[in-house]
């Protein structure tokens, strides 16, 4: 008797969202089944990988990561070109220098950097605030206006500032990252609030918050899985936005990516271990349903793209 593989029937579909302009624009989403179950649905667009850069040279990144980037981090434009030449599908510019506890740079300074980076590369650009909700509203408004026409992605809109950031994205024809706190209901609620103010749900990218391997990754995975089930099985339009996982910021602060060889010799060499930590975290998020990753190490990006190619193959 022949083996018959049971198949699930899905009533929903993930929205396709285009980022950037021109021949190197990237489209994410579009899946009609749970991740990579190609016998149940279609996956017209592969997950995209963004390399993170900053408007300042980070002084708290581990040596393994800093060495991989080298002198490129001294200038955002140079760093963006380095990221593109090292396999990034997308550039993710984090305006960390605007944080009051960092350089407290002005919105005008941030806007200038964003415009220069956008002009220097021909792949899509994500513009991220520093994570300070109040300052980000001013910074992202200025950056959005300075990059009008580039179809950038602004982020992250959170409960405290979503109205202002969404308005800036609408006014300047950009996409939007909406971030919630690892909760399915909160993710849905933020999407509802955005659409109620007139923001097109098909221009939203959801960030349910991610985590690093060994540091709550399984909980992140379960939240993303529930979001995907709601989108595909329950046909919930508020859950059908693509998902982004900002993993670099989480991975490169854990002990496993920082502890020296002499401190924990049983863990293996630091350079290989740290790179693998980000690559394995990326692979987990992809299989959980991520449509886009934000990463930091070029070597880990290469490994993630290998995994994507194999899964899509």
C-alpha positions in Angstrom: 0.0 0.0 0.0 1.4 3.4 -1.0 2.3 5.9 1.7 0.0 8.9 1.5 1.4 12.0 3.2 -1.4 13.9 5.0 -1.7 17.5 3.8 -3.1 20.5 5.6 -5.4 22.9 3.7 -4.8 26.6 4.4 -7.3 29.3 3.8 -5.0 32.2 4.4 -1.8 33.6 2.8 1.0 35.9 3.9 1.1 39.3 2.2 3.9 40.0 -0.2 5.7 43.2 0.6 8.3 44.9 -1.7 11.2 46.8 -0.1 13.3 49.2 -2.0 13.2 50.3 -5.7 14.8 49.4 -8.9 16.3 46.1 -10.1 17.5 45.1 -6.7 14.3 45.6 -4.8 13.4 42.7 -2.5 10.0 41.2 -2.0 9.3 39.2 1.1 6.3 37.1 2.2 3.7 35.5 -0.1 3.8 32.0 1.6 0.6 30.0 1.5 1.7 27.2 3.9 3.8 26.8 7.0 7.5 27.3 6.4 9.0 25.2 3.7 6.2 22.7 3.5 6.3 22.9 -0.3 3.9 19.9 -0.7 1.2 22.0 1.0 1.7 25.4 -0.5 3.9 27.8 -2.4 6.8 30.1 -1.4 7.3 32.6 -4.1 9.9 34.7 -2.2 12.8 33.4 -0.2 13.6 34.9 3.3 15.8 38.0 2.9 18.9 38.8 5.0 19.8 42.3 6.1 23.2 43.3 7.5 23.1 45.8 10.3 25.2 49.0 10.3 25.2 52.0 12.6 25.6 55.7 12.4 28.4 55.5 15.0 31.2 53.0 15.5 29.9 50.6 18.2 32.2 50.3 21.2 30.4 47.4 22.8 30.5 44.8 20.1 32.6 41.7 20.8 36.1 41.6 19.2 35.1 38.7 17.0 32.4 40.8 15.4 34.5 44.0 15.2 37.3 42.1 13.4 34.9 40.7 10.8 33.8 44.3 9.9 37.2 45.9 10.2 37.6 49.6 9.5 34.3 49.8 7.6 32.5 50.7 10.8 34.3 54.1 10.9 31.8 55.5 8.4 28.2 54.6 7.8 28.4 54.9 4.0 31.6 52.9 3.8 30.0 50.3 6.1 26.8 50.1 3.9 29.0 49.5 0.8 30.9 46.8 2.8 27.6 45.1 3.8 26.3 45.1 0.2 29.6 43.6 -1.1 29.4 40.9 1.6 26.1 39.4 0.5 23.5 41.5 2.2 20.1 41.6 0.5 19.2 44.7 2.5 21.0 47.3 4.7 19.6 47.9 8.2 20.8 51.2 9.5 20.4 51.5 13.2 20.6 55.2 14.3 22.1 54.3 17.7 24.0 57.6 17.9 20.7 59.4 18.5 20.1 57.7 21.8 20.4 60.1 24.7 22.8 57.7 26.5 25.0 57.6 23.4 25.9 60.6 21.3 22.4 62.1 21.5 22.6 63.1 17.9 19.9 65.3 16.5 17.2 64.2 14.1 18.8 66.4 11.4 22.1 64.6 11.8 20.3 61.2 11.6 18.4 62.3 8.5 21.6 63.3 6.8 23.2 59.9 7.5 20.1 58.0 6.3 20.0 60.0 3.0 23.7 59.4 2.4 23.4 55.7 3.0 20.3 55.4 0.8 22.2 57.2 -2.0 25.3 55.0 -1.6 23.7 51.6 -2.2 21.2 50.2 -4.6 19.7 47.6 -2.3 16.7 48.2 0.1 17.3 50.2 3.3 15.8 49.6 6.7 16.0 52.7 9.0 15.9 51.8 12.7 15.8 54.1 15.7 17.9 53.7 18.8 15.2 52.0 20.8 14.4 55.2 22.8 10.7 55.6 22.1 10.4 59.3 22.6 13.6 60.2 20.6 12.8 57.7 17.8 9.6 59.6 17.0 11.6 62.7 16.1 14.5 60.8 14.4 12.4 58.6 12.2 10.2 61.5 11.1 13.3 63.3 9.9 14.9 60.2 8.3 11.6 59.3 6.6 11.4 62.7 4.9 15.1 62.6 3.9 14.7 59.3 2.1 11.3 59.9 0.4 11.1 57.9 -2.8 13.4 55.2 -1.7 10.6 52.8 -0.4 12.6 52.3 2.9 11.3 50.4 5.9 11.0 52.4 9.2 11.2 50.9 12.6 10.4 50.2 15.1 6.8 51.4 15.8 5.8 50.3 19.3 2.8 51.1 21.5 4.3 54.3 22.8 5.0 55.9 19.4 3.3 54.0 16.6 1.0 56.9 15.6 3.9 59.3 14.8 6.1 56.8 13.1 3.2 55.4 11.1 2.3 58.9 10.0 5.8 59.5 8.8 5.9 56.2 6.9 2.6 57.1 5.2 3.5 60.6 4.3 6.8 59.5 2.7 5.7 56.2 1.1 7.7 53.9 3.3 7.0 50.5 4.8 6.8 50.0 8.6 8.1 47.5 11.2 5.6 47.1 14.1 7.2 45.5 17.2 5.3 43.9 20.1 6.5 42.1 23.2 6.5 38.4 22.4 2.8 38.0 22.6 0.4 37.0 19.8 -2.4 39.2 21.1 -0.2 42.2 21.4 1.1 41.8 17.9 -2.4 41.6 16.5 -3.5 44.6 18.6 -0.7 46.8 17.3 -1.6 45.9 13.7 -5.2 46.7 14.3 -4.3 50.1 15.8 -2.1 50.9 12.8 -4.9 50.0 10.3 -7.4 52.0 12.3 -5.4 55.1 11.7 -5.3 54.4 8.0 -2.1 52.5 7.5 -2.3 49.8 4.9 -1.9 46.4 6.5 -0.1 45.2 3.5 2.7 47.6 4.2 3.4 46.3 7.7 6.2 44.0 8.7 5.7 42.4 12.1 8.5 42.1 14.7 7.2 39.8 17.5 10.7 40.2 19.2 13.3 37.5 18.9 15.9 35.9 21.1 19.2 34.1 20.8 19.9 30.4 20.9 19.8 29.3 24.5 18.1 32.4 25.7 14.4 31.9 25.2 14.5 31.0 21.5 12.0 28.2 22.0 9.5 30.7 23.4 10.0 33.0 20.4 9.6 30.1 18.1 6.3 29.2 19.7 4.9 32.7 19.4 5.9 32.9 15.7 4.4 29.5 15.1 1.1 30.7 16.6 1.2 33.8 14.5 1.6 31.8 11.4 -1.2 29.3 12.3 -3.5 32.3 12.9 -2.6 33.7 9.5 -2.8 30.6 7.5 -5.3 28.3 9.2 -7.6 30.9 10.7 -7.2 33.4 7.8 -6.7 36.3 10.2 -5.8 39.3 8.0 -4.2 41.1 11.0 -1.7 38.2 11.3 -0.8 37.9 7.6 2.0 40.4 7.5 5.6 39.2 6.9 7.8 38.7 10.0 11.2 40.2 10.7 13.6 38.9 13.3 16.2 41.3 14.6 18.6 38.6 15.9 22.0 40.3 15.8 21.3 42.6 18.7 20.4 39.6 20.8 23.1 37.1 19.8 26.1 39.3 20.2 25.5 40.1 23.8 25.4 36.5 25.2 28.3 34.8 26.9 28.7 32.2 24.2 29.6 34.9 21.6 32.0 36.7 24.0 33.7 34.3 26.4 37.4 33.7 25.6 38.8 30.3 24.6 40.8 30.1 27.9 37.7 30.8 30.0 35.6 27.9 28.5 37.9 25.7 26.4 35.2 23.0 26.2 33.0 25.3 24.2 35.4 25.4 21.2 37.1 28.3 19.5 35.5 31.7 20.0 35.5 32.8 16.4 33.8 29.7 15.1 31.5 29.4 18.1 30.2 33.0 17.9 29.6 32.8 14.2 27.7 29.6 14.6 25.6 31.0 17.4 24.2 33.7 15.1 23.9 31.3 12.1 22.0 28.7 14.2 19.7 31.3 15.7 19.0 32.6 12.1 18.2 29.0 10.9 15.7 28.6 13.8 13.9 31.8 13.1 13.7 31.0 9.4 12.1 27.6 10.1 9.7 29.4 12.6 8.4 31.6 9.8 10.7 34.7 9.6 10.6 36.4 6.2 13.5 38.7 6.9 16.5 38.6 9.3 18.6 41.4 10.6 22.1 40.1 11.3 25.6 41.4 12.2 28.4 39.0 11.1 29.0 38.7 7.4 30.1 35.1 7.9 26.9 34.2 9.7 24.9 35.9 6.9 26.6 33.6 4.4 25.7 30.5 6.5 22.1 31.7 6.8 21.8 32.2 3.1 23.2 28.7 2.5 20.4 27.3 4.8 17.8 29.4 3.0 18.9 28.1 -0.4 18.8 24.5 0.9 15.4 24.9 2.4 14.0 26.6 -0.7 15.6 24.0 -3.0 
